[in-house]
């Protein structure tokens, strides 16, 4: 029996390897078509954003950004990507929100902007994204998000403080990825505390909402090209926590625990 099992196991491994290889080969021409649509959406919405912001103001610009991301998500449907957003009803309304999430790819941001659009998500992003990318860079510079220099922590403090005060005043949402950089394998990295600590300090009426993201990294496991096919991305919203009800150390511990325990790929 044992001698039969070994060849069978090898056969199944070879079969899985061949399937993955074939899927990657097929993904090359499909990725070309995908990126043509994806880049077209970015190029079309860049002047639309400019017009909405400069003629009609913030609210019109915000709607244009929402639908920019809606169409980017529809582009991902071309490569078989589907989405599941769990427990969205848990998110409180009429209060400032701090979404705290693991980070796996750019598709995290696209998905959160559309599916959490009622909360006016603003991001803490690296300054390099603030130029050179049609639509994306414009929104980061003019839509309320903030850009930080990861090599200069002192510069980040007043910038994040300003975002905190903004969401506190307007009952909007900040999104922060405490890992700093995306995980290329799905396994969460250790959370840094400084950014979240500033957000909590200057937005004392906010609720921290942990979010666990699964499978986003698989879309770019070969890099930007080719994209992988047929992924199902899940975003799980965990129990919100009022900043005022916790000391920061406990809030940080519970937030990281909730996010990490909700990430399934590496377990």
C-alpha positions as CSV (number, residue, x, y, z in Angstrom):
1,X,0.0,0.0,0.0
2,X,2.8,2.4,0.9
3,X,4.6,1.8,-2.4
4,X,1.4,2.6,-4.3
5,X,0.8,5.8,-2.2
6,X,4.2,7.4,-3.1
7,X,3.9,7.3,-6.9
8,X,0.3,8.6,-6.5
9,X,1.5,11.5,-4.4
10,X,4.2,12.4,-6.9
11,X,1.6,12.2,-9.7
12,X,-0.7,14.6,-7.9
13,X,2.1,17.0,-7.3
14,X,3.1,17.0,-11.0
15,X,-0.5,17.4,-12.0
16,X,-0.8,20.5,-9.7
17,X,2.4,21.9,-11.0
18,X,1.3,21.5,-14.6
19,X,-2.0,23.1,-13.9
20,X,-0.3,26.1,-12.3
21,X,2.1,26.4,-15.2
22,X,-0.7,26.2,-17.7
23,X,-2.7,28.8,-15.8
24,X,0.3,31.2,-15.8
25,X,0.8,30.7,-19.6
26,X,-2.9,31.5,-20.2
27,X,-2.7,34.5,-18.0
28,X,-0.2,36.3,-20.2
29,X,-2.5,37.3,-23.1
30,X,-5.4,37.8,-20.7
31,X,-3.3,40.2,-18.6
32,X,-2.5,42.3,-21.7
33,X,-6.2,42.7,-22.4
34,X,-6.9,43.4,-18.7
35,X,-4.2,46.1,-18.4
36,X,-5.6,47.8,-21.6
37,X,-8.9,48.2,-19.9
38,X,-7.4,49.0,-16.5
39,X,-5.1,51.8,-17.8
40,X,-7.9,53.1,-20.0
41,X,-10.1,53.6,-16.9
42,X,-7.3,55.5,-15.1
43,X,-6.7,57.7,-18.1
44,X,-10.4,58.5,-18.7
45,X,-11.1,59.3,-15.0
46,X,-8.1,61.6,-14.6
47,X,-9.7,64.6,-16.4
48,X,-13.1,63.7,-15.0
49,X,-11.6,64.0,-11.4
50,X,-10.0,67.4,-12.3
51,X,-13.3,68.7,-13.7
52,X,-15.4,67.5,-10.8
53,X,-13.1,68.9,-8.2
54,X,-12.4,72.3,-9.8
55,X,-16.0,72.9,-11.1
56,X,-18.2,71.3,-8.5
57,X,-16.0,70.7,-5.4
58,X,-15.3,67.9,-3.0
59,X,-18.5,65.9,-3.2
60,X,-18.5,65.7,-7.0
61,X,-14.8,64.7,-6.9
62,X,-15.6,62.1,-4.3
63,X,-18.3,60.5,-6.5
64,X,-15.9,60.5,-9.4
65,X,-13.3,58.6,-7.3
66,X,-15.9,56.1,-6.2
67,X,-16.9,55.3,-9.7
68,X,-13.3,55.2,-10.8
69,X,-12.7,52.4,-8.4
70,X,-16.0,50.7,-9.3
71,X,-14.8,50.4,-12.9
72,X,-11.4,49.3,-11.8
73,X,-13.1,46.5,-9.9
74,X,-15.1,45.6,-13.0
75,X,-11.8,45.3,-14.9
76,X,-10.7,42.7,-12.3
77,X,-13.8,40.7,-13.0
78,X,-12.4,40.2,-16.5
79,X,-9.7,38.0,-15.0
80,X,-12.1,36.1,-12.8
81,X,-11.7,38.1,-9.6
82,X,-14.6,38.1,-7.2
83,X,-15.1,39.8,-3.9
84,X,-16.7,39.0,-0.6
85,X,-17.1,41.8,2.1
86,X,-18.1,40.3,5.5
87,X,-19.8,42.1,8.4
88,X,-19.9,45.5,6.7
89,X,-23.0,46.2,8.9
90,X,-20.8,46.4,12.0
91,X,-19.2,49.7,10.9
92,X,-20.7,52.5,13.0
93,X,-22.1,55.6,11.2
94,X,-22.0,59.3,12.1
95,X,-18.6,59.0,13.8
96,X,-14.9,59.1,12.7
97,X,-13.6,55.7,11.6
98,X,-10.0,54.4,11.6
99,X,-9.8,51.3,9.5
100,X,-6.8,49.2,10.4
101,X,-5.9,46.4,8.0
102,X,-3.2,44.1,6.8
103,X,-1.9,45.0,3.3
104,X,-1.3,42.7,0.4
105,X,-1.7,44.6,-2.9
106,X,-3.0,47.7,-4.5
107,X,-6.3,45.9,-4.9
108,X,-6.9,46.4,-1.1
109,X,-7.2,50.1,-1.7
110,X,-9.4,49.9,-4.8
111,X,-11.8,47.5,-3.0
112,X,-12.0,49.6,0.2
113,X,-12.7,52.8,-1.6
114,X,-15.7,51.3,-3.4
115,X,-17.2,49.0,-0.8
116,X,-16.6,51.4,2.1
117,X,-17.5,54.5,0.0
118,X,-20.1,55.8,2.4
119,X,-17.3,56.4,5.0
120,X,-15.2,58.6,2.7
121,X,-11.9,56.6,3.1
122,X,-8.7,58.6,3.2
123,X,-5.3,56.8,3.1
124,X,-2.0,57.1,4.7
125,X,0.2,56.5,1.7
126,X,3.9,56.7,0.7
127,X,4.9,59.9,-1.0
128,X,6.1,58.0,-4.2
129,X,2.4,57.3,-5.1
130,X,1.7,61.0,-5.2
131,X,3.0,61.5,-8.7
132,X,3.2,59.6,-12.0
133,X,0.0,57.5,-11.8
134,X,-3.0,58.8,-13.7
135,X,-6.1,59.3,-11.5
136,X,-4.5,57.6,-8.5
137,X,-1.8,60.2,-7.8
138,X,-4.4,63.0,-8.4
139,X,-6.8,61.6,-5.9
140,X,-4.1,61.1,-3.3
141,X,-3.0,64.7,-3.6
142,X,-6.4,66.3,-3.7
143,X,-8.9,63.9,-2.2
144,X,-8.0,64.2,1.5
145,X,-5.4,61.4,1.8
146,X,-2.0,62.1,3.1
147,X,1.5,61.3,1.7
148,X,4.4,60.4,4.0
149,X,8.1,59.9,3.6
150,X,8.8,56.6,5.2
151,X,12.5,57.6,5.5
152,X,11.6,60.6,7.6
153,X,9.4,59.6,10.5
154,X,9.3,63.2,11.9
155,X,7.7,64.4,8.7
156,X,4.9,61.9,9.1
157,X,3.8,63.1,12.6
158,X,2.2,66.4,11.6
159,X,0.8,65.0,8.4
160,X,-1.0,62.1,10.2
161,X,-2.1,64.5,12.9
162,X,-3.8,66.7,10.2
163,X,-5.6,63.6,8.9
164,X,-6.7,62.8,12.4
165,X,-8.2,66.2,12.9
166,X,-9.8,66.0,9.5
167,X,-11.7,62.8,10.2
168,X,-12.6,64.0,13.7
169,X,-14.1,67.2,12.3
170,X,-15.9,65.6,9.4
171,X,-16.9,62.1,10.7
172,X,-14.9,60.5,7.9
173,X,-12.6,57.5,7.7
174,X,-8.8,57.1,7.7
175,X,-7.3,53.8,6.5
176,X,-3.9,52.7,7.8
177,X,-1.8,49.7,7.0
178,X,0.4,49.3,10.1
179,X,2.7,46.7,8.4
180,X,4.2,49.6,6.4
181,X,4.7,47.6,3.2
182,X,2.5,44.9,1.7
183,X,3.0,41.2,2.4
184,X,4.0,39.2,-0.7
185,X,2.9,35.9,0.8
186,X,-0.2,36.8,2.7
187,X,1.5,36.4,6.1
188,X,1.0,39.6,8.1
189,X,4.1,41.5,9.2
190,X,4.5,43.0,12.7
191,X,2.3,46.1,13.1
192,X,4.0,49.5,13.8
193,X,2.3,51.6,16.4
194,X,3.2,55.2,15.7
195,X,0.7,56.0,12.9
196,X,-2.3,54.5,14.6
197,X,-1.3,56.1,17.9
198,X,-1.3,59.6,16.4
199,X,-4.7,58.9,14.7
200,X,-6.2,57.8,18.0
201,X,-4.8,60.7,20.0
202,X,-6.1,63.4,17.7
203,X,-9.4,61.7,16.8
204,X,-10.6,60.7,20.3
205,X,-14.2,60.1,19.2
206,X,-13.2,57.7,16.5
207,X,-13.9,54.0,16.4
208,X,-11.1,51.6,15.3
209,X,-12.4,49.0,12.9
210,X,-10.0,46.1,12.2
211,X,-10.2,44.6,8.7
212,X,-8.6,41.3,7.6
213,X,-7.8,40.9,3.9
214,X,-7.4,37.5,2.3
215,X,-6.1,36.5,-1.2
216,X,-5.3,40.0,-2.5
217,X,-1.6,39.1,-2.7
218,X,-2.3,36.2,-5.0
219,X,-3.3,38.6,-7.8
220,X,0.3,39.9,-8.0
221,X,2.2,36.8,-6.9
222,X,4.1,36.9,-10.2
223,X,4.6,40.6,-9.9
224,X,2.5,43.1,-11.8
225,X,2.6,40.9,-14.9
226,X,1.0,38.6,-15.5
227,X,-1.9,38.9,-13.1
228,X,-3.3,35.6,-11.7
229,X,-6.7,34.4,-12.7
230,X,-9.8,33.4,-10.7
231,X,-9.1,34.8,-7.2
232,X,-11.7,35.4,-4.6
233,X,-10.8,38.3,-2.3
234,X,-12.4,38.5,1.1
235,X,-12.5,41.5,3.4
236,X,-13.7,40.7,6.9
237,X,-14.8,43.5,9.2
238,X,-14.2,42.8,12.9
239,X,-15.9,44.3,16.0
240,X,-15.3,48.1,16.2
241,X,-13.7,49.6,19.3
242,X,-14.3,53.1,20.6
243,X,-10.9,54.8,21.1
244,X,-12.1,56.4,24.3
245,X,-12.9,53.0,25.9
246,X,-9.3,51.7,25.8
247,X,-5.8,52.6,26.7
248,X,-3.8,52.6,23.5
249,X,-1.6,49.6,24.3
250,X,-4.7,47.4,24.8
251,X,-6.4,48.9,21.7
252,X,-3.3,48.1,19.6
253,X,-3.1,44.6,20.9
254,X,-6.7,43.8,20.3
255,X,-6.6,45.4,16.8
256,X,-3.6,43.5,15.7
257,X,-4.9,40.2,17.1
258,X,-8.3,40.6,15.3
259,X,-6.6,41.4,12.0
260,X,-4.0,38.6,12.1
261,X,-6.4,36.0,13.3
262,X,-8.7,36.8,10.3
263,X,-5.9,36.2,7.8
264,X,-6.2,32.6,6.7
265,X,-3.6,32.0,3.9
266,X,-0.5,31.5,5.9
267,X,-2.1,29.2,8.6
